[in-house]
Amino acid sequence: MTTATSDIGEGARYRAFFSYARADGKLAAKLHRFLDSYKVPKALQGMAGKRGPVPATLHPIFRDREDLAGGGELGDRLRAALESSEALIVLCTPHSARSHWVDEEIRLFRAKNGNDAIFPVIGDGDPDSDDPDVQCMPPALRETSVLAADLRDIRKETGHIVGDGAAGGRQKLLAGLLGLDLDQLRRREEARRRRQMGAMAAALVLFVGLAGVATVLGFAARSSAREAERQRVIAEQQAVRAQKGEALARQRAEAEALARSRESAARKLADEQRRLAEQQRALALANAAEAQRQAGIARSNAARAEAQYARAQGALADSFAQRGLAAADGGKTELALRYALAGAQISPASTGSAAGLARAADERAAAGCHDKDYDQFGRFSGDQSRWAPRDDVWPRQGRAPV
């Protein structure tokens, strides 16, 4: 076995050129990441393979990420990448089978390197179908007998399985790119898988042991943590009780201060109410005295008014009596009688009215009139031919006769 190497052959820049249709970009990116990051088992690195010494990795693999316009020719960059690649990987699907660029890349690469460095890998479709919507091989590959790795895993109704599956297809493609037999690569992969499983088992045992120690330490730590938590809870409870005590003391002090404040306010209010009551009582006394004084003034005024009214009535009655006497003296018997009656209604006690009435009665008797000929208002109700006054209504309520 020779020394492991990752050097690319003389004149080459890439381990491989990845050709695919842009419609298969997701599948191409996934397969490219797997191939570009693959690490060859150490037991195989540097071995003489069908394509030279087995490298440690397949990095770098060229994959163009730019879309190409329809028609025309490949650009200089893609031509240079094709010319400087050791192998050509073709992702075969119905999309790539109809792609002009994939077919052109195959033809350009084959013209320089032949068919041995071309590695088709079927991702979808059927290489044996005549249906253009299902056929997955580009025209340039249908002309060759190149074997393809198959990522498909199709189970027919007869039980027949079509394809190598994802894992089997990738291993077949790796074996071709590395120049190894598929069984040889599988054995080394299986050995590496067992070593990895052993390492994982050892790591698991170590992990379990560490987990046991960690469990013991964790139990002790949890016990300590529980004790610390218990002490913390006790401290918090004591702090809460202390806070409650302080709060109760503050409430008690506030209640006492409030009671003192209310007592002081009540005393002030009572003093103010007493002061107001005394002021009101004094005002009531003053009002009562004023009322009494006003009542005395009113009584005095009423007495003066009554005296004045009595004097006015007496004066008016006397005036009517004087006028009645004057009328009787002048021979105006009817007018004298009216003045006498008016004076008697105002002041029956008037002496002048009585005298006027007497003289008027004499005049009426001389005229042949009697008291029965007058009603209660002094209107003449006897024989009109004997006595016909100008006004049938005698003066009343202090009005002078007309």
TACOR-V607115 format. One record per residue. N is the residue number from 1. RES is the residue in one small letter. D_LAST is the distance of its C-alpha to the last C-alpha in whole Angstrom. Layout:
n	res	d_last
N	RES	D_LAST
N	RES	D_LAST
This chain:
n	res	d_last
1	m	176
2	t	175
3	t	172
4	a	169
5	t	167
6	s	164
7	d	165
8	i	165
9	g	168
10	e	169
11	g	167
12	a	164
13	r	160
14	y	159
15	r	160
16	a	159
17	f	156
18	f	154
19	s	153
20	y	150
21	a	147
22	r	144
23	a	142
24	d	144
25	g	143
26	k	142
27	l	145
28	a	147
29	a	145
30	k	146
31	l	150
32	h	150
33	r	149
34	f	151
35	l	154
36	d	153
37	s	153
38	y	156
39	k	158
40	v	162
41	p	163
42	k	166
43	a	169
44	l	168
45	q	167
46	g	170
47	m	172
48	a	174
49	g	172
50	k	173
51	r	171
52	g	172
53	p	171
54	v	168
55	p	165
56	a	163
57	t	160
58	l	159
59	h	156
60	p	156
61	i	155
62	f	153
63	r	150
64	d	148
65	r	145
66	e	144
67	d	143
68	l	145
69	a	144
70	g	146
71	g	149
72	g	151
73	e	153
74	l	153
75	g	152
76	d	155
77	r	153
78	l	154
79	r	157
80	a	158
81	a	157
82	l	159
83	e	162
84	s	162
85	s	161
86	e	164
87	a	162
88	l	160
89	i	157
90	v	156
91	l	153
92	c	153
93	t	150
94	p	149
95	h	147
96	s	150
97	a	152
98	r	150
99	s	150
100	h	152
101	w	152
102	v	153
103	d	156
104	e	157
105	e	157
106	i	159
107	r	161
108	l	161
109	f	162
110	r	165
111	a	167
112	k	167
113	n	168
114	g	169
115	n	167
116	d	169
117	a	166
118	i	163
119	f	161
120	p	159
121	v	156
122	i	155
123	g	151
124	d	150
125	g	151
126	d	154
127	p	157
128	d	159
129	s	156
130	d	156
131	d	153
132	p	151
133	d	148
134	v	150
135	q	153
136	c	153
137	m	156
138	p	156
139	p	159
140	a	161
141	l	161
142	r	162
143	e	165
144	t	167
145	s	168
146	v	166
147	l	165
148	a	161
149	a	159
150	d	157
151	l	154
152	r	153
153	d	153
154	i	152
155	r	153
156	k	154
157	e	154
158	t	158
159	g	158
160	h	159
161	i	157
162	v	157
163	g	157
164	d	158
165	g	154
166	a	152
167	a	155
168	g	158
169	g	157
170	r	156
171	q	160
172	k	162
173	l	160
174	l	161
175	a	164
176	g	165
177	l	163
178	l	165
179	g	169
180	l	169
181	d	170
182	l	167
183	d	169
184	q	169
185	l	166
186	r	165
187	r	167
188	r	166
189	e	162
190	e	163
191	a	165
192	r	162
193	r	159
194	r	161
195	r	162
196	q	158
197	m	157
198	g	160
199	a	158
200	m	155
201	a	156
202	a	157
203	a	154
204	l	152
205	v	155
206	l	154
207	f	150
208	v	151
209	g	152
210	l	150
211	a	147
212	g	149
213	v	149
214	a	145
215	t	144
216	v	146
217	l	144
218	g	141
219	f	141
220	a	142
221	a	139
222	r	137
223	s	137
224	s	137
225	a	134
226	r	132
227	e	133
228	a	131
229	e	128
230	r	128
231	q	128
232	r	125
233	v	123
234	i	124
235	a	123
236	e	120
237	q	119
238	q	119
239	a	117
240	v	114
241	r	114
242	a	114
243	q	111
244	k	109
245	g	110
246	e	109
247	a	106
248	l	105
249	a	105
250	r	103
251	q	100
252	r	101
253	a	100
254	e	97
255	a	96
256	e	96
257	a	94
258	l	92
259	a	91
260	r	91
261	s	89
262	r	86
263	e	86
264	s	86
265	a	83
266	a	82
267	r	82
268	k	80
269	l	77
270	a	77
271	d	76
272	e	74
273	q	72
274	r	72
275	r	71
276	l	68
277	a	67
278	e	67
279	q	65
280	q	63
281	r	63
282	a	62
283	l	59
284	a	58
285	l	58
286	a	56
287	n	53
288	a	53
289	a	53
290	e	50
291	a	48
292	q	48
293	r	47
294	q	44
295	a	43
296	g	43
297	i	41
298	a	39
299	r	38
300	s	38
301	n	35
302	a	34
303	a	34
304	r	32
305	a	29
306	e	29
307	a	29
308	q	27
309	y	24
310	a	25
311	r	24
312	a	21
313	q	20
314	g	21
315	a	19
316	l	16
317	a	16
318	d	18
319	s	15
320	f	12
321	a	15
322	q	16
323	r	12
324	g	12
325	l	16
326	a	15
327	a	12
328	a	15
329	d	17
330	g	16
331	g	16
332	k	12
333	t	13
334	e	11
335	l	8
336	a	11
337	l	12
338	r	9
339	y	10
340	a	14
341	l	14
342	a	12
343	g	15
344	a	17
345	q	17
346	i	17
347	s	20
348	p	21
349	a	24
350	s	22
351	t	23
352	g	20
353	s	18
354	a	21
355	a	21
356	g	17
357	l	18
358	a	21
359	r	20
360	a	17
361	a	20
362	d	22
363	e	19
364	r	19
365	a	23
366	a	23
367	a	21
368	g	23
369	c	21
370	h	23
371	d	22
372	k	24
373	d	21
374	y	18
375	d	19
376	q	19
377	f	16
378	g	14
379	r	14
380	f	16
381	s	19
382	g	21
383	d	22
384	q	20
385	s	21
386	r	21
387	w	17
388	a	15
389	p	11
390	r	9
391	d	8
392	d	11
393	v	10
394	w	9
395	p	8
396	r	12
397	q	14
398	g	12
399	r	9
400	a	6
401	p	4
402	v	0
